[in-house]
Amino acid sequence: MYLIVVKFKTLPEWTDRWMDLVADFTAATRSEPGNLWFEWSRSVEDPSEFVLVEAFTDEGAGPHVNSDHFKKATGELGQALASTPKIISRQVEGAGWEEMGEITVE
């Protein structure tokens, strides 16, 4: 699977509207056959920083970046950003979330 983590630093005037701006993109991506998850979080240290954790099947990553909604989003999101997003993108073994070995809840 492809595991991707992206940090987005928003402009002050867009910070409170960021989730509205990405709503259609999020919904469209979550509907893709190869999407495993597409989850947003907000930094507790910097409210203007949003973190996207996403995963795709090996076959799903290519169609995602070539989709119309991806192309539209990459064109629209820049207006709300204070800096270029930072990304980690890796192909990893596995097919989804697994239980953590160091902590067990019974």
mmCIF file of the C-alpha atoms, coordinates in Angstrom:
data_MODEL
# 
_entry.id   MODEL 
# 
loop_
_atom_site.group_PDB 
_atom_site.id 
_atom_site.type_symbol 
_atom_site.label_atom_id 
_atom_site.label_alt_id 
_atom_site.label_comp_id 
_atom_site.label_asym_id 
_atom_site.label_entity_id 
_atom_site.label_seq_id 
_atom_site.pdbx_PDB_ins_code 
_atom_site.Cartn_x 
_atom_site.Cartn_y 
_atom_site.Cartn_z 
_atom_site.occupancy 
_atom_site.B_iso_or_equiv 
_atom_site.pdbx_formal_charge 
_atom_site.auth_seq_id 
_atom_site.auth_comp_id 
_atom_site.auth_asym_id 
_atom_site.auth_atom_id 
_atom_site.pdbx_PDB_model_num 
ATOM 1   C CA . MET A 1 1   ? 0.000   0.000  0.000   1.00 0.00 ? 1   MET A CA 1 
ATOM 2   C CA . TYR A 1 2   ? 1.032   3.619  -0.369  1.00 0.00 ? 2   TYR A CA 1 
ATOM 3   C CA . LEU A 1 3   ? 1.138   5.567  2.888   1.00 0.00 ? 3   LEU A CA 1 
ATOM 4   C CA . ILE A 1 4   ? 1.211   9.356  2.566   1.00 0.00 ? 4   ILE A CA 1 
ATOM 5   C CA . VAL A 1 5   ? 1.438   12.068 5.211   1.00 0.00 ? 5   VAL A CA 1 
ATOM 6   C CA . VAL A 1 6   ? 1.156   15.716 4.178   1.00 0.00 ? 6   VAL A CA 1 
ATOM 7   C CA . LYS A 1 7   ? 1.477   18.852 6.339   1.00 0.00 ? 7   LYS A CA 1 
ATOM 8   C CA . PHE A 1 8   ? -0.384  21.960 5.169   1.00 0.00 ? 8   PHE A CA 1 
ATOM 9   C CA . LYS A 1 9   ? 0.375   25.377 6.709   1.00 0.00 ? 9   LYS A CA 1 
ATOM 10  C CA . THR A 1 10  ? -2.571  27.706 6.106   1.00 0.00 ? 10  THR A CA 1 
ATOM 11  C CA . LEU A 1 11  ? -2.750  31.474 5.849   1.00 0.00 ? 11  LEU A CA 1 
ATOM 12  C CA . PRO A 1 12  ? -4.462  33.061 8.879   1.00 0.00 ? 12  PRO A CA 1 
ATOM 13  C CA . GLU A 1 13  ? -7.521  34.083 6.871   1.00 0.00 ? 13  GLU A CA 1 
ATOM 14  C CA . TRP A 1 14  ? -7.998  30.487 5.651   1.00 0.00 ? 14  TRP A CA 1 
ATOM 15  C CA . THR A 1 15  ? -7.257  28.520 8.817   1.00 0.00 ? 15  THR A CA 1 
ATOM 16  C CA . ASP A 1 16  ? -10.848 28.405 10.084  1.00 0.00 ? 16  ASP A CA 1 
ATOM 17  C CA . ARG A 1 17  ? -12.152 27.686 6.560   1.00 0.00 ? 17  ARG A CA 1 
ATOM 18  C CA . TRP A 1 18  ? -9.626  25.002 5.593   1.00 0.00 ? 18  TRP A CA 1 
ATOM 19  C CA . MET A 1 19  ? -11.887 22.013 6.240   1.00 0.00 ? 19  MET A CA 1 
ATOM 20  C CA . ASP A 1 20  ? -14.650 23.621 4.167   1.00 0.00 ? 20  ASP A CA 1 
ATOM 21  C CA . LEU A 1 21  ? -12.174 24.216 1.349   1.00 0.00 ? 21  LEU A CA 1 
ATOM 22  C CA . VAL A 1 22  ? -11.066 20.560 1.288   1.00 0.00 ? 22  VAL A CA 1 
ATOM 23  C CA . ALA A 1 23  ? -14.516 19.014 1.894   1.00 0.00 ? 23  ALA A CA 1 
ATOM 24  C CA . ASP A 1 24  ? -15.329 18.108 -1.728  1.00 0.00 ? 24  ASP A CA 1 
ATOM 25  C CA . PHE A 1 25  ? -11.795 16.840 -2.365  1.00 0.00 ? 25  PHE A CA 1 
ATOM 26  C CA . THR A 1 26  ? -11.963 14.722 0.790   1.00 0.00 ? 26  THR A CA 1 
ATOM 27  C CA . ALA A 1 27  ? -15.333 13.201 -0.102  1.00 0.00 ? 27  ALA A CA 1 
ATOM 28  C CA . ALA A 1 28  ? -14.284 12.448 -3.686  1.00 0.00 ? 28  ALA A CA 1 
ATOM 29  C CA . THR A 1 29  ? -11.024 10.844 -2.585  1.00 0.00 ? 29  THR A CA 1 
ATOM 30  C CA . ARG A 1 30  ? -12.719 8.705  0.057   1.00 0.00 ? 30  ARG A CA 1 
ATOM 31  C CA . SER A 1 31  ? -15.035 7.412  -2.699  1.00 0.00 ? 31  SER A CA 1 
ATOM 32  C CA . GLU A 1 32  ? -12.153 6.168  -4.850  1.00 0.00 ? 32  GLU A CA 1 
ATOM 33  C CA . PRO A 1 33  ? -11.988 2.365  -5.129  1.00 0.00 ? 33  PRO A CA 1 
ATOM 34  C CA . GLY A 1 34  ? -8.292  2.290  -4.149  1.00 0.00 ? 34  GLY A CA 1 
ATOM 35  C CA . ASN A 1 35  ? -8.543  4.614  -1.149  1.00 0.00 ? 35  ASN A CA 1 
ATOM 36  C CA . LEU A 1 36  ? -7.984  2.932  2.218   1.00 0.00 ? 36  LEU A CA 1 
ATOM 37  C CA . TRP A 1 37  ? -8.268  6.095  4.328   1.00 0.00 ? 37  TRP A CA 1 
ATOM 38  C CA . PHE A 1 38  ? -8.025  9.860  4.007   1.00 0.00 ? 38  PHE A CA 1 
ATOM 39  C CA . GLU A 1 39  ? -7.962  11.480 7.453   1.00 0.00 ? 39  GLU A CA 1 
ATOM 40  C CA . TRP A 1 40  ? -7.381  15.071 8.519   1.00 0.00 ? 40  TRP A CA 1 
ATOM 41  C CA . SER A 1 41  ? -5.935  16.221 11.847  1.00 0.00 ? 41  SER A CA 1 
ATOM 42  C CA . ARG A 1 42  ? -5.037  19.624 13.198  1.00 0.00 ? 42  ARG A CA 1 
ATOM 43  C CA . SER A 1 43  ? -1.822  20.329 15.077  1.00 0.00 ? 43  SER A CA 1 
ATOM 44  C CA . VAL A 1 44  ? -2.259  20.952 18.793  1.00 0.00 ? 44  VAL A CA 1 
ATOM 45  C CA . GLU A 1 45  ? 0.878   23.133 18.719  1.00 0.00 ? 45  GLU A CA 1 
ATOM 46  C CA . ASP A 1 46  ? 0.055   25.198 15.625  1.00 0.00 ? 46  ASP A CA 1 
ATOM 47  C CA . PRO A 1 47  ? -3.661  25.640 14.805  1.00 0.00 ? 47  PRO A CA 1 
ATOM 48  C CA . SER A 1 48  ? -2.788  26.765 11.271  1.00 0.00 ? 48  SER A CA 1 
ATOM 49  C CA . GLU A 1 49  ? -1.156  23.411 10.457  1.00 0.00 ? 49  GLU A CA 1 
ATOM 50  C CA . PHE A 1 50  ? -3.283  20.543 9.166   1.00 0.00 ? 50  PHE A CA 1 
ATOM 51  C CA . VAL A 1 51  ? -1.979  17.008 8.706   1.00 0.00 ? 51  VAL A CA 1 
ATOM 52  C CA . LEU A 1 52  ? -3.431  14.613 6.164   1.00 0.00 ? 52  LEU A CA 1 
ATOM 53  C CA . VAL A 1 53  ? -2.794  10.878 6.591   1.00 0.00 ? 53  VAL A CA 1 
ATOM 54  C CA . GLU A 1 54  ? -3.866  8.889  3.583   1.00 0.00 ? 54  GLU A CA 1 
ATOM 55  C CA . ALA A 1 55  ? -3.375  5.415  2.194   1.00 0.00 ? 55  ALA A CA 1 
ATOM 56  C CA . PHE A 1 56  ? -4.104  3.736  -1.105  1.00 0.00 ? 56  PHE A CA 1 
ATOM 57  C CA . THR A 1 57  ? -3.859  0.246  -2.482  1.00 0.00 ? 57  THR A CA 1 
ATOM 58  C CA . ASP A 1 58  ? -0.881  -0.271 -4.775  1.00 0.00 ? 58  ASP A CA 1 
ATOM 59  C CA . GLU A 1 59  ? -3.254  0.052  -7.714  1.00 0.00 ? 59  GLU A CA 1 
ATOM 60  C CA . GLY A 1 60  ? -5.129  3.040  -6.288  1.00 0.00 ? 60  GLY A CA 1 
ATOM 61  C CA . ALA A 1 61  ? -2.363  5.613  -5.932  1.00 0.00 ? 61  ALA A CA 1 
ATOM 62  C CA . GLY A 1 62  ? -1.932  6.290  -9.649  1.00 0.00 ? 62  GLY A CA 1 
ATOM 63  C CA . PRO A 1 63  ? -5.607  6.855  -10.402 1.00 0.00 ? 63  PRO A CA 1 
ATOM 64  C CA . HIS A 1 64  ? -5.824  9.179  -7.391  1.00 0.00 ? 64  HIS A CA 1 
ATOM 65  C CA . VAL A 1 65  ? -3.150  11.620 -8.585  1.00 0.00 ? 65  VAL A CA 1 
ATOM 66  C CA . ASN A 1 66  ? -4.590  11.504 -12.096 1.00 0.00 ? 66  ASN A CA 1 
ATOM 67  C CA . SER A 1 67  ? -8.188  12.118 -11.009 1.00 0.00 ? 67  SER A CA 1 
ATOM 68  C CA . ASP A 1 68  ? -10.067 15.283 -11.878 1.00 0.00 ? 68  ASP A CA 1 
ATOM 69  C CA . HIS A 1 69  ? -10.714 16.077 -8.210  1.00 0.00 ? 69  HIS A CA 1 
ATOM 70  C CA . PHE A 1 70  ? -6.990  15.790 -7.397  1.00 0.00 ? 70  PHE A CA 1 
ATOM 71  C CA . LYS A 1 71  ? -6.071  18.137 -10.246 1.00 0.00 ? 71  LYS A CA 1 
ATOM 72  C CA . LYS A 1 72  ? -8.789  20.586 -9.179  1.00 0.00 ? 72  LYS A CA 1 
ATOM 73  C CA . ALA A 1 73  ? -7.657  20.510 -5.541  1.00 0.00 ? 73  ALA A CA 1 
ATOM 74  C CA . THR A 1 74  ? -3.987  21.077 -6.349  1.00 0.00 ? 74  THR A CA 1 
ATOM 75  C CA . GLY A 1 75  ? -5.049  24.144 -8.309  1.00 0.00 ? 75  GLY A CA 1 
ATOM 76  C CA . GLU A 1 76  ? -7.347  25.542 -5.606  1.00 0.00 ? 76  GLU A CA 1 
ATOM 77  C CA . LEU A 1 77  ? -5.554  24.809 -2.343  1.00 0.00 ? 77  LEU A CA 1 
ATOM 78  C CA . GLY A 1 78  ? -2.583  27.063 -3.033  1.00 0.00 ? 78  GLY A CA 1 
ATOM 79  C CA . GLN A 1 79  ? -4.621  30.205 -2.392  1.00 0.00 ? 79  GLN A CA 1 
ATOM 80  C CA . ALA A 1 80  ? -5.029  29.162 1.256   1.00 0.00 ? 80  ALA A CA 1 
ATOM 81  C CA . LEU A 1 81  ? -1.453  28.091 1.988   1.00 0.00 ? 81  LEU A CA 1 
ATOM 82  C CA . ALA A 1 82  ? 1.343   29.993 3.704   1.00 0.00 ? 82  ALA A CA 1 
ATOM 83  C CA . SER A 1 83  ? 4.012   27.614 2.360   1.00 0.00 ? 83  SER A CA 1 
ATOM 84  C CA . THR A 1 84  ? 4.494   24.614 0.104   1.00 0.00 ? 84  THR A CA 1 
ATOM 85  C CA . PRO A 1 85  ? 3.098   21.464 1.770   1.00 0.00 ? 85  PRO A CA 1 
ATOM 86  C CA . LYS A 1 86  ? 5.577   18.933 3.175   1.00 0.00 ? 86  LYS A CA 1 
ATOM 87  C CA . ILE A 1 87  ? 5.056   15.277 2.244   1.00 0.00 ? 87  ILE A CA 1 
ATOM 88  C CA . ILE A 1 88  ? 6.213   11.793 3.105   1.00 0.00 ? 88  ILE A CA 1 
ATOM 89  C CA . SER A 1 89  ? 5.080   9.193  0.565   1.00 0.00 ? 89  SER A CA 1 
ATOM 90  C CA . ARG A 1 90  ? 6.195   5.580  0.768   1.00 0.00 ? 90  ARG A CA 1 
ATOM 91  C CA . GLN A 1 91  ? 5.128   2.207  -0.488  1.00 0.00 ? 91  GLN A CA 1 
ATOM 92  C CA . VAL A 1 92  ? 4.915   -0.050 2.564   1.00 0.00 ? 92  VAL A CA 1 
ATOM 93  C CA . GLU A 1 93  ? 3.940   -3.627 3.313   1.00 0.00 ? 93  GLU A CA 1 
ATOM 94  C CA . GLY A 1 94  ? 0.503   -4.243 4.719   1.00 0.00 ? 94  GLY A CA 1 
ATOM 95  C CA . ALA A 1 95  ? -3.095  -3.518 3.823   1.00 0.00 ? 95  ALA A CA 1 
ATOM 96  C CA . GLY A 1 96  ? -4.287  -1.351 6.681   1.00 0.00 ? 96  GLY A CA 1 
ATOM 97  C CA . TRP A 1 97  ? -4.085  -0.485 10.344  1.00 0.00 ? 97  TRP A CA 1 
ATOM 98  C CA . GLU A 1 98  ? -2.739  -3.157 12.679  1.00 0.00 ? 98  GLU A CA 1 
ATOM 99  C CA . GLU A 1 99  ? -2.837  -3.374 16.461  1.00 0.00 ? 99  GLU A CA 1 
ATOM 100 C CA . MET A 1 100 ? 0.109   -1.848 18.291  1.00 0.00 ? 100 MET A CA 1 
ATOM 101 C CA . GLY A 1 101 ? 2.286   -4.503 19.918  1.00 0.00 ? 101 GLY A CA 1 
ATOM 102 C CA . GLU A 1 102 ? 3.591   -2.352 22.758  1.00 0.00 ? 102 GLU A CA 1 
ATOM 103 C CA . ILE A 1 103 ? 0.165   -1.565 24.244  1.00 0.00 ? 103 ILE A CA 1 
ATOM 104 C CA . THR A 1 104 ? -2.571  -4.153 24.652  1.00 0.00 ? 104 THR A CA 1 
ATOM 105 C CA . VAL A 1 105 ? -6.051  -3.316 25.860  1.00 0.00 ? 105 VAL A CA 1 
ATOM 106 C CA . GLU A 1 106 ? -8.114  -6.289 26.996  1.00 0.00 ? 106 GLU A CA 1 
# 
